[in-house]
Amino acid sequence: MAIRVYNTLSKRAEEFAPRHPGEVRMYVCGPNLYGPAHVGHAFSFLVLDVIRRYLEFRGYRVTLVQNFTDIEDRIIETARERGTTVEALAAQYAERFLREMDWLGIRRADHYPRATAAVPKMLEMIQVLVDRGLAYAVDGDVYFRVTKFPDYGRLSGRSLEEMQAGARIDVDPRKEHPMDFALWKAAKPGEPAWDSPWGRGRPGWHIECSAMSITLLGEQLDVHGGGQDLVFPHHENEIAQSEGYTGKKPFVRYWMHNGLLRLSEGPEKMTRHLGNIVTIEEAMERLQPDAIRLFALSSHYRSPATWTDEALDAATRGAERLRTAVEHVETVLRGDGSRGGGVAAPAQPAAQRGGEAAESTEDPAGVTRAAASAREAFTAAMDDDFNTPRALAAIFDLATALNKAADAAAKAGAHAPPAALAGLRTGRDTLRTLAGVLGLRLTAAVTAEQRRALHRFAQDLLKERPDLFDSAHPLVARLRAAEPANEISGDDLVALIAEGRMRARRQKDWSTSDAIRSRLQAVGVLLEDAPTGWTWRLR
């Protein structure tokens, strides 16, 4: 089955066929480096990361370019307010952005061009547009002449009259038409500026993406992505200036736009200038990356979403369910002795095993068949305009089958047939593969919020029950010296508290043991007793 993609330009789903077979040239509008990125930005970049991953899963070679806007009105204003330079401010937020994308598991682009480095290409493009009568200069500014581009408005589905009626800006009387947009801005005192045929100045916002994408990906792209708020004016303007410059259509084969994220029910998207945002840094304090991914992928990428505690709690539980399914299987396989170290043969599609025949006698729990069915359902869902809710349903169905099979194998113990264990390996590997296509790591780490709570608990326990701890333990000395939570590993804090609980159990102090376990559970740490001591996992 071919991949079908909804194209904002044609307003319909189309069969995916890049210009060069097996190769996809993809451009994603990146951050404006005047402030921290928020979870609305993350929502868009997560969606496009999954699209890239899936195209690669289906065998395409994807080249991804994502720009950094490092010169723009708000960057200049913010730098001036903070008494720093535009360059220093942009560098600060670029570094932070990449660090936060790494935490989210968003794979890095192949290229991160910066607008300031692309000014020569922009000047070349603007000059060509002027020479062709598609742009004009006035008082050192240069504007694109929208009336000379017949297709202007096709992407957004609006006429020039409708655009003008909905405009929120004052009309500049120097423009030939109110919707003409700036390609070049005349220099203002104290602002960064470059020499140009029209005098000192700097580029307008829209021209940078055309210049950078054409330089790195060529004159015609396969995929261009971003939020629905970029359809107009940004992407509409990109089409006009790019096709006006190259003379080639279409500039982009598939325009893909994700729905917008809101902080509460209502019409307003998350946006920094309104202040209704949750920064990625704030989300990192209390959430797991997999939970944020599941939240984003639980609705279709073209649908809007609302950032609520209820939705995030559900995503957190879902991430835990997938993670524990894999952990359950691995626990069973580790207990299998010499047989647990083998490598299962790859699962065969149902057609190769005789179609929809009865459960294979080689896999009593049917996990191999469940894995093949999950892969088939996952692929069908993702081929249908990247339908991640259906793809996730296939993964969760496989997790359910894995848990049942692992329970049966654990009950059988040493009598579990080798074929059943091979089926578990196949199911586990398939779940990991499909989850990985969606960028799910199936791991968890103690969050900053949890670490602070564990730090307080450990300090309280040391004061109330010093007898539960070895005074020579290095961490005990650090806690008594009031070393801050951010300098102590969360895993080390859990281990110390768990060791204290084991001492309470050896003293038959069951009430203290239970209290410690309950308080850890309240923090999101599930402590479980085991024959060799204890184990723990995060919710």
Secondary structure, 3 states (H helix, E strand, C coil): CCCEEEECCCCEEEECCCCECCEEEEEECCCECCCCCEHHHHHHHHHHHHHHHHHHHCCCEEEEEECEECCCHHHHHHHHHHCCCHHHHHHHHHHHHHHHHHHHCCCCCCECCEHHHHHHHHHHHHHHHHHCCCEEEECCEEEECHHHCCCCCCCCCCCHHHHHHHCCCCCCCCCCCCCCEEEEEECCCCCCCECCCCCCEEECHHHHHHHHHHHHHCCCEEEEEEEHHHHHHHHHHHHHHHHHHHCCCCCEEEEEEECCEECCCCCCCCCCCCCCCCEHHHHHHHCCHHHHHHHHHCCCCCCCEECCHHHHHHHHHHHHHHHHHHHHHHHHHHCCHHHHHCCCCCCCCHHHHCCCCCCCCCCCCCHHHHHHHHHHHHHHHHHECCCHHHHHHHHHHHHHHHHHHHHHHHHHHHHCCHHHHHHHHHHHHHHHHHHHHCCCCCCCCCCHHHHHHHHHHHHHHHHHCHHHCCCCCHHHHHHHCCCCHHHCCHHHHHHHHHHHHHHHHHCCCHHHHHHHHHHHHHHCEEEEEECCEEEEEEC
